[in-house]
């Protein structure tokens, strides 16, 4: 009995010790900060993905064009080679005797001069054909080299594409795991309106906004019409968007083409010196790496697609560090 009693006591003591050292429940504030950081990193990876996807599409088109040129060039080479092979065969059949000597030995000397002129012309044509063959060979080699380089770049870009996609999914999974560590109430508090404070939605009376004209006005109206649409990385509408995708879609409705990524959008048009000089339709680029973008709508506010789990909405334009403002 004493042995059993001692064992039971030991078990109780160990259980108490383990409970004392158990990891404390995560605090909502700590999880929120980590999720915010993961969402930022996810956006960065998503914009890298967008850029790699755009480069991949461009390189694929370029590779297709070059390969088509190579195929046509090869056909021309084959044609030229066939012509020269025919000439070589004729020379073999005549014993390889110089055409001029053959004419001298002809049984019809009266046609010598006429035939000599023809032979000279034929020889000149052969020379031209050989030169064309050499030129075509050089062009074909160059096209093959260019095609190989483009295909190599496409391969590297595809690797970047896959890695960025993996990074996005990894960050999303980590954020989901963190959120699931919270109680349902705390999780809802973060995901339904208490997300990144810097990106909280701002209530705005649309009637008080300055009215923009021209294509900028169309873009603002289109972007604002998508409030409430879900964020989805790599999407350009019409029902879900990422940050740069919303800009692309809105301006496309005004027949204006924008580059795909927030980094590239940070170089379009002309630079606006300060937020005080911003006009509706201007692109406000955020972060030192330009990983986020919103569209200025007036009254110190932008419309934007924040991050996974959120929707298109309005925030204060200076709620995040501004990198540059661009007028399209």
C-alpha positions in Angstrom: 0.0 0.0 0.0 2.8 2.4 0.9 4.4 1.8 -2.6 1.1 2.6 -4.3 0.6 5.6 -2.1 4.0 6.9 -2.9 3.5 6.4 -6.7 0.1 8.2 -6.6 1.7 11.1 -4.7 4.5 11.3 -7.3 2.0 11.3 -10.1 0.0 14.2 -8.5 3.2 16.1 -7.9 4.3 15.7 -11.6 0.9 16.7 -12.9 1.0 19.8 -10.7 4.5 20.6 -11.9 3.5 20.2 -15.6 0.4 22.4 -15.1 2.6 25.0 -13.5 4.9 25.0 -16.5 2.2 24.8 -19.2 2.2 27.5 -21.8 -0.1 30.3 -20.9 -3.1 31.0 -23.2 -2.1 33.4 -26.0 -3.1 37.0 -25.5 -5.3 38.5 -28.1 -3.0 41.5 -28.5 0.1 39.4 -29.1 -1.7 37.2 -31.6 -3.1 40.3 -33.3 0.4 41.8 -33.7 1.8 38.5 -35.1 -1.2 38.2 -37.5 -0.7 41.7 -38.7 3.0 41.0 -39.4 2.1 37.8 -41.2 -0.5 39.6 -43.3 2.1 42.2 -44.3 4.5 39.4 -45.3 1.7 37.7 -47.2 1.1 40.9 -49.1 4.8 41.2 -49.9 4.9 37.6 -51.2 1.6 38.1 -53.1 3.1 41.1 -55.0 6.2 39.1 -55.7 3.9 36.5 -57.1 2.1 39.0 -59.2 5.3 40.4 -60.7 6.7 36.9 -61.4 3.4 35.9 -63.1 3.4 39.0 -65.3 7.1 38.4 -66.3 6.3 34.7 -66.9 3.4 35.6 -69.3 5.6 38.1 -71.1 8.5 35.7 -71.4 6.2 32.9 -72.6 4.9 35.1 -75.4 8.5 36.1 -76.3 9.6 32.5 -76.3 6.7 31.5 -78.6 7.6 34.2 -81.0 11.2 33.3 -81.1 10.5 29.6 -81.5 8.2 30.5 -84.4 11.0 32.5 -86.0 13.4 29.6 -85.5 11.0 27.3 -87.2 10.5 29.6 -90.2 14.3 30.2 -90.4 14.9 26.4 -90.4 12.5 26.0 -93.3 14.3 28.7 -95.2 17.6 27.0 -94.4 16.3 23.7 -95.7 15.1 25.4 -98.9 18.5 27.1 -99.5 20.4 23.9 -98.7 18.2 21.9 -101.2 19.0 24.4 -103.9 22.7 24.2 -103.3 22.5 20.4 -103.1 20.9 20.3 -106.6 23.8 22.4 -108.0 26.4 20.1 -106.3 24.7 17.1 -107.8 24.7 18.6 -111.3 28.5 19.3 -111.0 29.0 15.7 -109.9 27.1 14.3 -112.8 29.2 16.4 -115.2 32.4 15.2 -113.7 33.1 18.3 -111.8 34.6 20.0 -114.9 34.7 23.7 -114.8 31.7 25.1 -116.7 33.9 27.3 -118.8 36.0 24.4 -119.9 32.9 22.4 -120.8 31.8 25.2 -123.0 35.1 25.4 -124.8 34.7 21.7 -125.6 31.2 22.0 -126.8 30.4 20.8 -130.4 28.6 24.0 -131.0 31.2 26.8 -130.7 28.8 29.3 -132.3 26.7 29.4 -129.1 29.8 29.7 -126.8 29.4 33.4 -126.0 25.7 33.1 -125.3 26.2 30.1 -123.1 29.2 31.6 -121.3 27.0 34.6 -120.3 24.5 32.1 -118.9 27.2 30.2 -117.0 28.5 33.4 -115.5 25.0 34.3 -114.5 24.4 30.9 -113.0 27.7 31.1 -111.1 26.7 34.4 -109.7 23.4 33.0 -108.6 25.2 30.1 -106.9 27.4 32.6 -105.1 24.4 34.6 -104.0 22.6 31.5 -102.8 25.7 30.5 -100.8 25.9 33.9 -99.2 22.1 33.8 -98.4 22.7 30.4 -96.8 25.5 31.8 -94.6 23.4 34.8 -93.6 20.4 32.7 -92.8 22.6 30.4 -90.7 23.9 33.3 -88.7 20.3 34.6 -88.2 19.1 31.2 -87.2 22.0 30.7 -84.7 21.2 34.1 -83.2 17.5 33.3 -82.9 18.3 30.0 -81.2 20.6 31.7 -78.7 17.9 34.3 -77.9 15.2 31.6 -77.6 17.4 29.6 -75.2 18.1 32.7 -73.1 14.4 33.5 -72.9 13.5 29.9 -72.0 16.1 30.0 -69.3 14.7 33.2 -67.9 11.2 31.7 -68.0 12.4 28.7 -66.0 13.9 31.0 -63.3 10.8 33.1 -63.3 8.6 30.0 -62.9 10.7 29.0 -59.9 10.2 32.5 -58.4 6.5 32.2 -59.1 6.2 28.8 -57.3 8.3 30.0 -54.4 6.2 33.2 -54.0 3.0 31.1 -54.1 4.4 28.8 -51.4 5.4 31.8 -49.3 1.9 33.2 -49.5 0.3 30.0 -48.5 2.7 29.5 -45.7 2.0 33.0 -44.2 -1.8 32.4 -44.6 -1.5 29.0 -42.8 0.6 30.5 -40.0 -2.0 33.3 -39.5 -4.8 30.9 -39.5 -3.1 28.7 -36.9 -2.5 31.8 -34.7 -6.1 32.9 -34.9 -7.3 29.4 -34.1 -5.4 29.5 -30.9 -7.7 32.2 -29.6 -11.2 31.9 -28.3 -14.1 32.4 -30.8 -14.8 35.8 -29.4 -11.2 37.1 -29.6 -10.8 35.6 -33.0 -14.0 37.4 -34.2 -12.8 40.6 -32.6 -9.6 40.5 -34.8 -11.2 39.3 -38.0 -14.4 41.3 -37.9 -13.4 44.9 -37.5 -10.5 44.8 -35.1 -7.8 43.8 -37.5 -4.8 46.1 -38.2 -5.7 49.3 -36.5 -3.9 51.2 -39.2 -6.3 49.7 -41.8 -9.5 49.9 -39.9 -12.5 51.0 -42.1 -13.5 54.6 -42.0 -17.1 55.7 -42.4 -17.4 58.2 -45.2 -20.2 60.2 -46.6 -19.8 59.9 -50.3 -21.7 63.1 -51.0 -19.0 65.1 -49.2 -16.1 63.8 -51.4 -14.7 66.0 -54.1 -15.8 64.9 -57.5 -13.0 64.0 -59.9 -13.4 64.3 -63.6 -12.1 62.4 -66.6 -10.6 58.9 -66.3 -9.5 59.5 -62.7 -13.1 60.1 -61.8 -14.2 56.9 -63.5 -11.5 54.9 -61.7 -12.5 56.3 -58.3 -16.2 55.6 -58.9 -15.4 52.0 -60.0 -13.1 51.4 -57.0 -15.7 52.7 -54.6 -18.4 50.6 -56.1 -16.4 47.5 -55.0 -16.5 48.3 -51.3 -17.3 45.1 -49.4 -15.8 42.8 -52.1 -13.4 40.3 -50.5 -9.6 40.5 -50.7 -8.1 37.6 -52.5 -4.4 37.6 -53.4 -3.5 37.6 -57.1 -7.0 38.6 -58.1 -7.9 41.5 -60.4 -11.7 41.4 -60.1 -14.4 41.8 -60.9 -15.7 40.2 -57.7 -12.5 39.9 -55.5 -9.2 41.8 -55.5 -5.8 42.2 -54.1 -4.5 45.7 -53.5 -2.8 46.3 -56.8 -5.5 44.3 -58.6 -8.2 46.8 -57.5 -6.2 49.6 -59.0 -5.7 47.7 -62.3 -9.4 46.8 -62.5 -10.7 50.3 -61.6 -8.5 52.1 -64.1 -9.2 49.5 -66.8 -12.9 50.5 -66.6 -11.6 54.0 -67.6 -9.6 52.5 -70.5 -6.3 53.1 -68.8 -3.8 50.3 -68.4 -1.7 50.1 -65.2 1.1 47.7 -64.5 0.2 44.7 -62.3 2.2 45.2 -59.1 2.2 47.9 -56.5 5.9 48.3 -57.0 5.5 49.0 -60.7 2.5 51.2 -60.0 4.8 53.3 -57.8 6.6 54.4 -61.0 3.6 55.4 -63.2 2.7 58.9 -64.2 4.1 61.8 -62.2 5.0 62.1 -58.5 2.8 64.1 -56.2 5.0 65.9 -53.7 2.7 65.4 -50.6 -0.6 64.1 -49.4 -1.8 67.7 -49.1 -1.5 68.0 -52.9 -3.2 64.6 -53.7 -6.2 64.5 -56.0 -8.9 61.8 -56.4 -7.6 59.0 -58.5 -3.9 59.3 -57.3 -2.2 56.1 -56.3 -0.9 56.1 -52.8 1.9 53.5 -52.4 2.8 52.2 -48.9 5.8 50.6 -47.3 9.5 50.9 -47.9 9.2 48.0 -50.3 6.0 49.4 -51.9 4.0 46.3 -51.1 0.6 48.0 -50.7 -1.4 50.5 -52.7 -4.6 52.4 -52.3 -6.5 55.0 -54.4 -6.9 58.5 -53.1 -10.6 59.5 -53.0 -10.3 62.9 -51.3 -10.7 64.3 -47.8 -7.5 62.5 -46.7 -8.8 59.0 -47.5 -8.1 56.1 -49.8 -10.1 53.1 -51.0 -8.1 49.8 -50.9 -8.1 46.1 -50.6 -6.3 45.4 -47.3 -5.4 41.8 -46.8 -6.7 38.2 -46.6 -9.9 38.0 -44.5 -10.8 41.6 -45.2 -12.8 43.5 -47.8 -12.4 46.5 -50.1 -12.9 49.6 -47.9 -11.9 53.1 -47.1 -9.1 54.1 -44.6 -7.2 57.2 -43.7 -4.6 57.8 -46.3 -1.9 58.4 -43.8 -2.7 55.4 -41.6 0.3 53.6 -43.0 3.8 54.9 -43.9 3.5 56.4 -47.4 6.3 55.7 -49.9 5.1 57.7 -52.9 2.0 59.2 -54.5 1.6 58.9 -58.2 -0.8 60.7 -60.6 -1.8 58.4 -63.4 
